[in-house]
Amino acid sequence: DILHELENKSCAYPFKYINKADKVIKHPIDLFTINLKLKNNQYKSLKEFEKDVRLIFRNCYTYNNVESEIYHSGEVLESVFNKK
């Protein structure tokens, strides 16, 4: 499945867990939390799942400098996600 594919990318490590609360990111989310929500049947639709995954990327681009490795990793993961 797509979540498993994203989690197993070598560039996914910064997105697996939220490191800390931050004033810049109003709605933090990570791959671990999305995985838990899937396992607990908390998504009522595919759109809700997609919204959370896309929130990871939006948060990444908001928080990180466009020239940073993490920003680039977000772009790679988003590209993988967009192909599905």
SEFIZA-3560 file (N, C-alpha, C; in Angstrom, 3 decimals):
REM SEFIZA-3560
<numar><xx>0.829</xx><yy>-1.193</yy><zz>0.000</zz><atom>N</atom></numar>
<numar><xx>0.000</xx><yy>0.000</yy><zz>0.000</zz><atom>CA</atom></numar>
<numar><xx>0.870</xx><yy>1.252</yy><zz>0.000</zz><atom>C</atom></numar>
<numar><xx>0.275</xx><yy>2.373</yy><zz>-0.309</zz><atom>N</atom></numar>
<numar><xx>1.029</xx><yy>3.620</yy><zz>-0.485</zz><atom>CA</atom></numar>
<numar><xx>1.707</xx><yy>4.075</yy><zz>0.801</zz><atom>C</atom></numar>
<numar><xx>1.056</xx><yy>3.928</yy><zz>1.936</zz><atom>N</atom></numar>
<numar><xx>1.667</xx><yy>4.361</yy><zz>3.196</zz><atom>CA</atom></numar>
<numar><xx>2.923</xx><yy>3.555</yy><zz>3.476</zz><atom>C</atom></numar>
<numar><xx>2.862</xx><yy>2.255</yy><zz>3.265</zz><atom>N</atom></numar>
<numar><xx>4.026</xx><yy>1.388</yy><zz>3.467</zz><atom>CA</atom></numar>
<numar><xx>5.164</xx><yy>1.806</yy><zz>2.532</zz><atom>C</atom></numar>
<numar><xx>4.819</xx><yy>2.119</yy><zz>1.296</zz><atom>N</atom></numar>
<numar><xx>5.829</xx><yy>2.560</yy><zz>0.329</zz><atom>CA</atom></numar>
<numar><xx>6.491</xx><yy>3.863</yy><zz>0.780</zz><atom>C</atom></numar>
<numar><xx>5.697</xx><yy>4.805</yy><zz>1.264</zz><atom>N</atom></numar>
<numar><xx>6.255</xx><yy>6.073</yy><zz>1.754</zz><atom>CA</atom></numar>
<numar><xx>7.159</xx><yy>5.843</yy><zz>2.960</zz><atom>C</atom></numar>
<numar><xx>6.694</xx><yy>5.023</yy><zz>3.905</zz><atom>N</atom></numar>
<numar><xx>7.463</xx><yy>4.773</yy><zz>5.129</zz><atom>CA</atom></numar>
<numar><xx>8.805</xx><yy>4.106</yy><zz>4.845</zz><atom>C</atom></numar>
<numar><xx>8.877</xx><yy>3.322</yy><zz>3.781</zz><atom>N</atom></numar>
<numar><xx>10.093</xx><yy>2.575</yy><zz>3.487</zz><atom>CA</atom></numar>
<numar><xx>11.086</xx><yy>3.304</yy><zz>2.588</zz><atom>C</atom></numar>
<numar><xx>10.757</xx><yy>4.488</yy><zz>2.157</zz><atom>N</atom></numar>
<numar><xx>11.718</xx><yy>5.283</yy><zz>1.385</zz><atom>CA</atom></numar>
<numar><xx>12.829</xx><yy>5.750</yy><zz>2.321</zz><atom>C</atom></numar>
<numar><xx>14.056</xx><yy>5.739</yy><zz>1.831</zz><atom>N</atom></numar>
<numar><xx>15.192</xx><yy>6.135</yy><zz>2.675</zz><atom>CA</atom></numar>
<numar><xx>15.085</xx><yy>7.579</yy><zz>3.149</zz><atom>C</atom></numar>
<numar><xx>14.399</xx><yy>8.415</yy><zz>2.408</zz><atom>N</atom></numar>
<numar><xx>14.275</xx><yy>9.824</yy><zz>2.784</zz><atom>CA</atom></numar>
<numar><xx>13.099</xx><yy>10.082</yy><zz>3.724</zz><atom>C</atom></numar>
<numar><xx>12.396</xx><yy>9.044</yy><zz>4.161</zz><atom>N</atom></numar>
<numar><xx>11.183</xx><yy>9.217</yy><zz>4.971</zz><atom>CA</atom></numar>
<numar><xx>11.451</xx><yy>9.413</yy><zz>6.458</zz><atom>C</atom></numar>
<numar><xx>12.682</xx><yy>9.192</yy><zz>6.916</zz><atom>N</atom></numar>
<numar><xx>12.946</xx><yy>9.236</yy><zz>8.361</zz><atom>CA</atom></numar>
<numar><xx>12.478</xx><yy>10.517</yy><zz>9.056</zz><atom>C</atom></numar>
<numar><xx>12.589</xx><yy>11.704</yy><zz>8.450</zz><atom>N</atom></numar>
<numar><xx>12.133</xx><yy>12.902</yy><zz>9.181</zz><atom>CA</atom></numar>
<numar><xx>10.612</xx><yy>12.983</yy><zz>9.328</zz><atom>C</atom></numar>
<numar><xx>9.896</xx><yy>12.145</yy><zz>8.600</zz><atom>N</atom></numar>
<numar><xx>8.440</xx><yy>12.231</yy><zz>8.573</zz><atom>CA</atom></numar>
<numar><xx>7.758</xx><yy>11.130</yy><zz>9.378</zz><atom>C</atom></numar>
<numar><xx>8.555</xx><yy>10.256</yy><zz>9.982</zz><atom>N</atom></numar>
<numar><xx>7.972</xx><yy>9.117</yy><zz>10.699</zz><atom>CA</atom></numar>
<numar><xx>7.366</xx><yy>9.507</yy><zz>12.037</zz><atom>C</atom></numar>
<numar><xx>7.974</xx><yy>10.448</yy><zz>12.723</zz><atom>N</atom></numar>
<numar><xx>7.478</xx><yy>10.875</yy><zz>14.030</zz><atom>CA</atom></numar>
<numar><xx>7.627</xx><yy>12.388</yy><zz>14.153</zz><atom>C</atom></numar>
<numar><xx>6.731</xx><yy>13.000</yy><zz>14.898</zz><atom>N</atom></numar>
<numar><xx>6.838</xx><yy>14.428</yy><zz>15.184</zz><atom>CA</atom></numar>
<numar><xx>7.878</xx><yy>14.599</yy><zz>16.279</zz><atom>C</atom></numar>
<numar><xx>8.829</xx><yy>15.487</yy><zz>16.062</zz><atom>N</atom></numar>
<numar><xx>9.900</xx><yy>15.684</yy><zz>17.033</zz><atom>CA</atom></numar>
<numar><xx>9.482</xx><yy>16.523</yy><zz>18.229</zz><atom>C</atom></numar>
<numar><xx>8.709</xx><yy>17.570</yy><zz>17.990</zz><atom>N</atom></numar>
<numar><xx>8.332</xx><yy>18.463</yy><zz>19.090</zz><atom>CA</atom></numar>
<numar><xx>7.168</xx><yy>19.346</yy><zz>18.661</zz><atom>C</atom></numar>
<numar><xx>6.531</xx><yy>19.904</yy><zz>19.634</zz><atom>N</atom></numar>
<numar><xx>5.471</xx><yy>20.871</yy><zz>19.334</zz><atom>CA</atom></numar>
<numar><xx>6.120</xx><yy>22.151</yy><zz>18.823</zz><atom>C</atom></numar>
<numar><xx>5.456</xx><yy>22.826</yy><zz>17.944</zz><atom>N</atom></numar>
<numar><xx>6.042</xx><yy>24.008</yy><zz>17.336</zz><atom>CA</atom></numar>
<numar><xx>4.952</xx><yy>25.031</yy><zz>17.057</zz><atom>C</atom></numar>
<numar><xx>5.281</xx><yy>26.293</yy><zz>17.207</zz><atom>N</atom></numar>
<numar><xx>4.306</xx><yy>27.356</yy><zz>16.965</zz><atom>CA</atom></numar>
<numar><xx>4.069</xx><yy>27.597</yy><zz>15.474</zz><atom>C</atom></numar>
<numar><xx>5.012</xx><yy>27.195</yy><zz>14.638</zz><atom>N</atom></numar>
<numar><xx>4.889</xx><yy>27.409</yy><zz>13.198</zz><atom>CA</atom></numar>
<numar><xx>3.881</xx><yy>26.434</yy><zz>12.589</zz><atom>C</atom></numar>
<numar><xx>3.922</xx><yy>25.191</yy><zz>13.032</zz><atom>N</atom></numar>
<numar><xx>3.050</xx><yy>24.145</yy><zz>12.498</zz><atom>CA</atom></numar>
<numar><xx>1.818</xx><yy>24.014</yy><zz>13.383</zz><atom>C</atom></numar>
<numar><xx>0.689</xx><yy>24.426</yy><zz>12.856</zz><atom>N</atom></numar>
<numar><xx>-0.557</xx><yy>24.435</yy><zz>13.641</zz><atom>CA</atom></numar>
<numar><xx>-1.201</xx><yy>23.058</yy><zz>13.748</zz><atom>C</atom></numar>
<numar><xx>-1.013</xx><yy>22.211</yy><zz>12.730</zz><atom>N</atom></numar>
<numar><xx>-1.632</xx><yy>20.884</yy><zz>12.703</zz><atom>CA</atom></numar>
<numar><xx>-0.568</xx><yy>19.831</yy><zz>12.390</zz><atom>C</atom></numar>
<numar><xx>0.235</xx><yy>19.456</yy><zz>13.390</zz><atom>N</atom></numar>
<numar><xx>1.296</xx><yy>18.475</yy><zz>13.145</zz><atom>CA</atom></numar>
<numar><xx>0.728</xx><yy>17.086</yy><zz>12.842</zz><atom>C</atom></numar>
<numar><xx>1.408</xx><yy>16.376</yy><zz>11.966</zz><atom>N</atom></numar>
<numar><xx>1.025</xx><yy>15.006</yy><zz>11.604</zz><atom>CA</atom></numar>
<numar><xx>2.289</xx><yy>14.298</yy><zz>11.128</zz><atom>C</atom></numar>
<numar><xx>2.329</xx><yy>12.991</yy><zz>11.299</zz><atom>N</atom></numar>
<numar><xx>3.479</xx><yy>12.208</yy><zz>10.851</zz><atom>CA</atom></numar>
<numar><xx>2.995</xx><yy>10.863</yy><zz>10.333</zz><atom>C</atom></numar>
<numar><xx>3.891</xx><yy>10.098</yy><zz>9.723</zz><atom>N</atom></numar>
<numar><xx>3.527</xx><yy>8.804</yy><zz>9.153</zz><atom>CA</atom></numar>
<numar><xx>3.081</xx><yy>7.815</yy><zz>10.222</zz><atom>C</atom></numar>
<numar><xx>3.693</xx><yy>7.861</yy><zz>11.390</zz><atom>N</atom></numar>
<numar><xx>3.311</xx><yy>6.968</yy><zz>12.483</zz><atom>CA</atom></numar>
<numar><xx>1.851</xx><yy>7.215</yy><zz>12.887</zz><atom>C</atom></numar>
<numar><xx>1.487</xx><yy>8.470</yy><zz>13.040</zz><atom>N</atom></numar>
<numar><xx>0.119</xx><yy>8.820</yy><zz>13.423</zz><atom>CA</atom></numar>
<numar><xx>-0.876</xx><yy>8.392</yy><zz>12.348</zz><atom>C</atom></numar>
<numar><xx>-0.522</xx><yy>8.598</yy><zz>11.097</zz><atom>N</atom></numar>
<numar><xx>-1.397</xx><yy>8.173</yy><zz>10.004</zz><atom>CA</atom></numar>
<numar><xx>-1.570</xx><yy>6.661</yy><zz>10.034</zz><atom>C</atom></numar>
<numar><xx>-0.487</xx><yy>5.950</yy><zz>10.263</zz><atom>N</atom></numar>
<numar><xx>-0.548</xx><yy>4.491</yy><zz>10.349</zz><atom>CA</atom></numar>
<numar><xx>-1.471</xx><yy>4.052</yy><zz>11.481</zz><atom>C</atom></numar>
<numar><xx>-1.358</xx><yy>4.695</yy><zz>12.641</zz><atom>N</atom></numar>
<numar><xx>-2.240</xx><yy>4.378</yy><zz>13.772</zz><atom>CA</atom></numar>
<numar><xx>-3.702</xx><yy>4.643</yy><zz>13.423</zz><atom>C</atom></numar>
<numar><xx>-3.947</xx><yy>5.759</yy><zz>12.774</zz><atom>N</atom></numar>
<numar><xx>-5.319</xx><yy>6.099</yy><zz>12.394</zz><atom>CA</atom></numar>
<numar><xx>-5.886</xx><yy>5.063</yy><zz>11.415</zz><atom>C</atom></numar>
<numar><xx>-5.042</xx><yy>4.568</yy><zz>10.515</zz><atom>N</atom></numar>
<numar><xx>-5.482</xx><yy>3.518</yy><zz>9.593</zz><atom>CA</atom></numar>
<numar><xx>-5.813</xx><yy>2.237</yy><zz>10.347</zz><atom>C</atom></numar>
<numar><xx>-4.914</xx><yy>1.829</yy><zz>11.232</zz><atom>N</atom></numar>
<numar><xx>-5.114</xx><yy>0.589</yy><zz>11.998</zz><atom>CA</atom></numar>
<numar><xx>-6.347</xx><yy>0.655</yy><zz>12.886</zz><atom>C</atom></numar>
<numar><xx>-6.677</xx><yy>1.850</yy><zz>13.355</zz><atom>N</atom></numar>
<numar><xx>-7.834</xx><yy>2.035</yy><zz>14.235</zz><atom>CA</atom></numar>
<numar><xx>-9.095</xx><yy>2.463</yy><zz>13.477</zz><atom>C</atom></numar>
<numar><xx>-9.043</xx><yy>2.344</yy><zz>12.150</zz><atom>N</atom></numar>
<numar><xx>-10.195</xx><yy>2.678</yy><zz>11.300</zz><atom>CA</atom></numar>
<numar><xx>-10.760</xx><yy>4.068</yy><zz>11.574</zz><atom>C</atom></numar>
<numar><xx>-9.875</xx><yy>5.032</yy><zz>11.742</zz><atom>N</atom></numar>
<numar><xx>-10.303</xx><yy>6.396</yy><zz>12.033</zz><atom>CA</atom></numar>
<numar><xx>-10.583</xx><yy>7.221</yy><zz>10.778</zz><atom>C</atom></numar>
<numar><xx>-10.181</xx><yy>6.719</yy><zz>9.630</zz><atom>N</atom></numar>
<numar><xx>-10.467</xx><yy>7.437</yy><zz>8.388</zz><atom>CA</atom></numar>
<numar><xx>-11.809</xx><yy>6.975</yy><zz>7.843</zz><atom>C</atom></numar>
<numar><xx>-12.686</xx><yy>7.921</yy><zz>7.598</zz><atom>N</atom></numar>
<numar><xx>-14.012</xx><yy>7.603</yy><zz>7.071</zz><atom>CA</atom></numar>
<numar><xx>-14.012</xx><yy>7.558</yy><zz>5.547</zz><atom>C</atom></numar>
<numar><xx>-12.959</xx><yy>8.102</yy><zz>4.957</zz><atom>N</atom></numar>
<numar><xx>-12.870</xx><yy>8.109</yy><zz>3.497</zz><atom>CA</atom></numar>
<numar><xx>-11.411</xx><yy>8.183</yy><zz>3.068</zz><atom>C</atom></numar>
<numar><xx>-11.200</xx><yy>7.860</yy><zz>1.815</zz><atom>N</atom></numar>
<numar><xx>-9.869</xx><yy>7.976</yy><zz>1.234</zz><atom>CA</atom></numar>
<numar><xx>-9.424</xx><yy>9.432</yy><zz>1.221</zz><atom>C</atom></numar>
<numar><xx>-10.369</xx><yy>10.342</yy><zz>1.053</zz><atom>N</atom></numar>
<numar><xx>-10.052</xx><yy>11.783</yy><zz>1.050</zz><atom>CA</atom></numar>
<numar><xx>-9.457</xx><yy>12.226</yy><zz>2.385</zz><atom>C</atom></numar>
<numar><xx>-9.964</xx><yy>11.707</yy><zz>3.496</zz><atom>N</atom></numar>
<numar><xx>-9.417</xx><yy>12.057</yy><zz>4.816</zz><atom>CA</atom></numar>
<numar><xx>-7.974</xx><yy>11.584</yy><zz>4.937</zz><atom>C</atom></numar>
<numar><xx>-7.709</xx><yy>10.363</yy><zz>4.474</zz><atom>N</atom></numar>
<numar><xx>-6.351</xx><yy>9.825</yy><zz>4.479</zz><atom>CA</atom></numar>
<numar><xx>-5.442</xx><yy>10.704</yy><zz>3.622</zz><atom>C</atom></numar>
<numar><xx>-5.884</xx><yy>11.012</yy><zz>2.412</zz><atom>N</atom></numar>
<numar><xx>-5.093</xx><yy>11.842</yy><zz>1.500</zz><atom>CA</atom></numar>
<numar><xx>-4.822</xx><yy>13.215</yy><zz>2.112</zz><atom>C</atom></numar>
<numar><xx>-5.804</xx><yy>13.783</yy><zz>2.773</zz><atom>N</atom></numar>
<numar><xx>-5.647</xx><yy>15.103</yy><zz>3.401</zz><atom>CA</atom></numar>
<numar><xx>-4.530</xx><yy>15.077</yy><zz>4.441</zz><atom>C</atom></numar>
<numar><xx>-4.476</xx><yy>14.031</yy><zz>5.262</zz><atom>N</atom></numar>
<numar><xx>-3.419</xx><yy>13.928</yy><zz>6.271</zz><atom>CA</atom></numar>
<numar><xx>-2.043</xx><yy>13.749</yy><zz>5.637</zz><atom>C</atom></numar>
<numar><xx>-1.960</xx><yy>12.909</yy><zz>4.607</zz><atom>N</atom></numar>
<numar><xx>-0.666</xx><yy>12.707</yy><zz>3.939</zz><atom>CA</atom></numar>
<numar><xx>-0.203</xx><yy>14.023</yy><zz>3.319</zz><atom>C</atom></numar>
<numar><xx>-1.093</xx><yy>14.718</yy><zz>2.673</zz><atom>N</atom></numar>
<numar><xx>-0.717</xx><yy>15.998</yy><zz>2.055</zz><atom>CA</atom></numar>
<numar><xx>-0.366</xx><yy>17.054</yy><zz>3.104</zz><atom>C</atom></numar>
<numar><xx>-0.945</xx><yy>16.941</yy><zz>4.281</zz><atom>N</atom></numar>
<numar><xx>-0.598</xx><yy>17.849</yy><zz>5.378</zz><atom>CA</atom></numar>
<numar><xx>0.860</xx><yy>17.658</yy><zz>5.795</zz><atom>C</atom></numar>
<numar><xx>1.357</xx><yy>16.431</yy><zz>5.746</zz><atom>N</atom></numar>
<numar><xx>2.780</xx><yy>16.189</yy><zz>6.034</zz><atom>CA</atom></numar>
<numar><xx>3.641</xx><yy>17.029</yy><zz>5.094</zz><atom>C</atom></numar>
<numar><xx>3.326</xx><yy>16.986</yy><zz>3.819</zz><atom>N</atom></numar>
<numar><xx>4.125</xx><yy>17.732</yy><zz>2.835</zz><atom>CA</atom></numar>
<numar><xx>3.986</xx><yy>19.237</yy><zz>3.038</zz><atom>C</atom></numar>
<numar><xx>2.769</xx><yy>19.698</yy><zz>3.262</zz><atom>N</atom></numar>
<numar><xx>2.545</xx><yy>21.135</yy><zz>3.481</zz><atom>CA</atom></numar>
<numar><xx>3.318</xx><yy>21.615</yy><zz>4.705</zz><atom>C</atom></numar>
<numar><xx>3.282</xx><yy>20.843</yy><zz>5.777</zz><atom>N</atom></numar>
<numar><xx>4.039</xx><yy>21.203</yy><zz>6.981</zz><atom>CA</atom></numar>
<numar><xx>5.537</xx><yy>21.220</yy><zz>6.701</zz><atom>C</atom></numar>
<numar><xx>5.993</xx><yy>20.253</yy><zz>5.938</zz><atom>N</atom></numar>
<numar><xx>7.414</xx><yy>20.175</yy><zz>5.578</zz><atom>CA</atom></numar>
<numar><xx>7.848</xx><yy>21.441</yy><zz>4.840</zz><atom>C</atom></numar>
<numar><xx>7.065</xx><yy>21.858</yy><zz>3.869</zz><atom>N</atom></numar>
<numar><xx>7.429</xx><yy>23.023</yy><zz>3.062</zz><atom>CA</atom></numar>
<numar><xx>7.297</xx><yy>24.322</yy><zz>3.852</zz><atom>C</atom></numar>
<numar><xx>6.395</xx><yy>24.347</yy><zz>4.801</zz><atom>N</atom></numar>
<numar><xx>6.224</xx><yy>25.528</yy><zz>5.651</zz><atom>CA</atom></numar>
<numar><xx>7.389</xx><yy>25.678</yy><zz>6.612</zz><atom>C</atom></numar>
<numar><xx>7.826</xx><yy>24.582</yy><zz>7.194</zz><atom>N</atom></numar>
<numar><xx>8.803</xx><yy>24.613</yy><zz>8.280</zz><atom>CA</atom></numar>
<numar><xx>10.252</xx><yy>24.658</yy><zz>7.787</zz><atom>C</atom></numar>
<numar><xx>10.534</xx><yy>24.000</yy><zz>6.673</zz><atom>N</atom></numar>
<numar><xx>11.915</xx><yy>23.835</yy><zz>6.215</zz><atom>CA</atom></numar>
<numar><xx>12.264</xx><yy>24.760</yy><zz>5.059</zz><atom>C</atom></numar>
<numar><xx>13.516</xx><yy>25.147</yy><zz>5.010</zz><atom>N</atom></numar>
<numar><xx>14.045</xx><yy>25.973</yy><zz>3.936</zz><atom>CA</atom></numar>
<numar><xx>14.009</xx><yy>25.192</yy><zz>2.630</zz><atom>C</atom></numar>
<numar><xx>13.681</xx><yy>25.865</yy><zz>1.552</zz><atom>N</atom></numar>
<numar><xx>13.554</xx><yy>25.232</yy><zz>0.241</zz><atom>CA</atom></numar>
<numar><xx>14.845</xx><yy>24.523</yy><zz>-0.189</zz><atom>C</atom></numar>
<numar><xx>15.976</xx><yy>24.939</yy><zz>0.327</zz><atom>N</atom></numar>
<numar><xx>17.253</xx><yy>24.329</yy><zz>-0.044</zz><atom>CA</atom></numar>
<numar><xx>17.672</xx><yy>23.204</yy><zz>0.898</zz><atom>C</atom></numar>
<numar><xx>16.868</xx><yy>22.911</yy><zz>1.898</zz><atom>N</atom></numar>
<numar><xx>17.251</xx><yy>21.893</yy><zz>2.884</zz><atom>CA</atom></numar>
<numar><xx>17.009</xx><yy>20.476</yy><zz>2.366</zz><atom>C</atom></numar>
<numar><xx>17.723</xx><yy>19.538</yy><zz>2.952</zz><atom>N</atom></numar>
<numar><xx>17.577</xx><yy>18.127</yy><zz>2.605</zz><atom>CA</atom></numar>
<numar><xx>16.165</xx><yy>17.626</yy><zz>2.936</zz><atom>C</atom></numar>
<numar><xx>15.620</xx><yy>18.070</yy><zz>4.060</zz><atom>N</atom></numar>
<numar><xx>14.285</xx><yy>17.618</yy><zz>4.460</zz><atom>CA</atom></numar>
<numar><xx>13.224</xx><yy>18.136</yy><zz>3.483</zz><atom>C</atom></numar>
<numar><xx>13.349</xx><yy>19.366</yy><zz>3.042</zz><atom>N</atom></numar>
<numar><xx>12.418</xx><yy>19.916</yy><zz>2.045</zz><atom>CA</atom></numar>
<numar><xx>12.453</xx><yy>19.051</yy><zz>0.786</zz><atom>C</atom></numar>
<numar><xx>13.662</xx><yy>18.716</yy><zz>0.344</zz><atom>N</atom></numar>
<numar><xx>13.821</xx><yy>17.872</yy><zz>-0.844</zz><atom>CA</atom></numar>
<numar><xx>13.222</xx><yy>16.484</yy><zz>-0.601</zz><atom>C</atom></numar>
<numar><xx>13.428</xx><yy>15.937</yy><zz>0.584</zz><atom>N</atom></numar>
<numar><xx>12.850</xx><yy>14.630</yy><zz>0.916</zz><atom>CA</atom></numar>
<numar><xx>11.326</xx><yy>14.685</yy><zz>0.835</zz><atom>C</atom></numar>
<numar><xx>10.751</xx><yy>15.777</yy><zz>1.291</zz><atom>N</atom></numar>
<numar><xx>9.306</xx><yy>15.957</yy><zz>1.180</zz><atom>CA</atom></numar>
<numar><xx>8.852</xx><yy>15.937</yy><zz>-0.272</zz><atom>C</atom></numar>
<numar><xx>9.620</xx><yy>16.577</yy><zz>-1.136</zz><atom>N</atom></numar>
<numar><xx>9.284</xx><yy>16.588</yy><zz>-2.563</zz><atom>CA</atom></numar>
<numar><xx>9.342</xx><yy>15.183</yy><zz>-3.156</zz><atom>C</atom></numar>
<numar><xx>10.353</xx><yy>14.415</yy><zz>-2.750</zz><atom>N</atom></numar>
<numar><xx>10.490</xx><yy>13.036</yy><zz>-3.240</zz><atom>CA</atom></numar>
<numar><xx>9.288</xx><yy>12.201</yy><zz>-2.802</zz><atom>C</atom></numar>
<numar><xx>8.946</xx><yy>12.289</yy><zz>-1.520</zz><atom>N</atom></numar>
<numar><xx>7.813</xx><yy>11.514</yy><zz>-1.012</zz><atom>CA</atom></numar>
<numar><xx>6.497</xx><yy>11.959</yy><zz>-1.653</zz><atom>C</atom></numar>
<numar><xx>6.341</xx><yy>13.258</yy><zz>-1.838</zz><atom>N</atom></numar>
<numar><xx>5.120</xx><yy>13.752</yy><zz>-2.473</zz><atom>CA</atom></numar>
<numar><xx>5.010</xx><yy>13.234</yy><zz>-3.905</zz><atom>C</atom></numar>
<numar><xx>6.131</xx><yy>13.169</yy><zz>-4.598</zz><atom>N</atom></numar>
<numar><xx>6.140</xx><yy>12.646</yy><zz>-5.958</zz><atom>CA</atom></numar>
<numar><xx>5.701</xx><yy>11.179</yy><zz>-5.977</zz><atom>C</atom></numar>
<numar><xx>6.197</xx><yy>10.395</yy><zz>-5.029</zz><atom>N</atom></numar>
<numar><xx>5.796</xx><yy>8.986</yy><zz>-4.916</zz><atom>CA</atom></numar>
<numar><xx>4.295</xx><yy>8.904</yy><zz>-4.649</zz><atom>C</atom></numar>
<numar><xx>3.823</xx><yy>9.720</yy><zz>-3.729</zz><atom>N</atom></numar>
<numar><xx>2.400</xx><yy>9.715</yy><zz>-3.374</zz><atom>CA</atom></numar>
<numar><xx>1.526</xx><yy>10.121</yy><zz>-4.566</zz><atom>C</atom></numar>
<numar><xx>1.961</xx><yy>11.109</yy><zz>-5.317</zz><atom>N</atom></numar>
<numar><xx>1.177</xx><yy>11.595</yy><zz>-6.456</zz><atom>CA</atom></numar>
<numar><xx>1.053</xx><yy>10.566</yy><zz>-7.571</zz><atom>C</atom></numar>
<numar><xx>1.972</xx><yy>9.616</yy><zz>-7.628</zz><atom>N</atom></numar>
<numar><xx>1.937</xx><yy>8.580</yy><zz>-8.664</zz><atom>CA</atom></numar>
<numar><xx>0.910</xx><yy>7.499</yy><zz>-8.360</zz><atom>C</atom></numar>
<numar><xx>0.382</xx><yy>7.493</yy><zz>-7.156</zz><atom>N</atom></numar>
<numar><xx>-0.576</xx><yy>6.439</yy><zz>-6.754</zz><atom>CA</atom></numar>
<numar><xx>-1.997</xx><yy>6.842</yy><zz>-6.980</zz><atom>C</atom></numar>
//
